[in-house]
Amino acid sequence: MDGNVKWKLRFAIVLCASVLFVGIAGAQQIERSSLAPTPPMGWNSWNKFGCNVSEDLIKSVANAIASNGMKDAGYQYVVIDDCWQVGRDENGFILADPQRFPSGIKALADYVHSKGLKFGLYSDAGTKTCAGRPGSQGHEYQDALQYARWDVDYLKYDWCHTGTRNAEEAYTTMSNALLATGRPIVFSICEWGTSKPWLWAEGIGNLWRTTGDISDVWSSNKKWPDGSCCQLGMVNIVELQADLYPYAGPGHWNDPDMLEVGNGGMTIPEYQAHFSFWALLAAPLIAGNDVRSMSPATKDILTNPEVIAVDQDKLGREGRRIAKYRDSEVWAKPLSDGSRAVILFNRGESDSNVPVSWQQLGYPNHLPAKVRDLWGHRDVGSFTGSYAADVPRHSVVMLKITP
Ligand code: GLA
């Protein structure tokens, strides 16, 4: 071989190796933070159906979301929570319940995708899930691979039966396992806030639970029958979010748990307050009701485009409490157009007049600003320096204030 041919051969080998390397590296180049640029929106089976999940349920829910206005409003992920899994095969791969999911998870994911929606599953960082099904501990890479083969788009990952595991380490392992598949899979950390995931989970998960489970009641802080703490009502969860606003942003969101809107334990104004707060907190909007048979009032809440726009605002700032009076509060969220979403919140038992000043919103007092009512769908007028509204007991008035 003369020198020239040898040189060409070497060049060809180096070129092939580089192409191969770029190809392999490229397949793994998913940035965790690039997933969920705005808070994820979707539906999850747990709050309404618990362990009563099946492929028929998931298909009919996907049909409903695709046709009842929810998909158009932005709802995307259809997530099966606990109890879809029953064991592992002889090679350790996770198995779905063959009675409840006779066509298998891949076929179900294909069905959900055919409706223009995305598909999610649930697992747990411990040896078992909270309902006692097989967890992913020791099977993280194998489970992630299986989810990717099934075309899963979202994983909720719980924290039962984890013993002395370190949360940051456990969630990092699964996050890396998901990224290594090369498939973009949104990662929902469900650790209940015990180890303050807002301090460590940015870059590991796309959302993290900040509290224990929500209950479908306005207010409660009762201990559970076993003496552990506590059954959390909606306003108790809101209270626990007050200091968490610095930690949320595009790709990494505080998650105050899934929605109870439409499940029957609160009044319509209370559910409007629930939905308003989740939007103001830039929380994931994961419906948890039976979306196949909801009342017009429930649907109007879940699909209110003006409130959803607050949640999905591309600036990605979480709102915070800016005033606290006796039984009322004011919360505000800066939006990308320089305006503010504002909640006038009456948590008390009698009606109340709740004021907000421009100074509290960070605007000069002399500035005229337009006030729009996001539940009344009407422009209220232009005001200078402050605005106040009558807010009935257990409810909110939600506004957009634009200078
Ligand atoms: C935990 C989670 C819930 C739900 C159940 C399922 O309690 O916090 O959201 O996933 O487990 O068993």
Residues whose N, C-alpha, C, O or C-beta is under 5 A from the ligand:
A	BS01	GLA	W46 D81 D82 C130 A131 D213
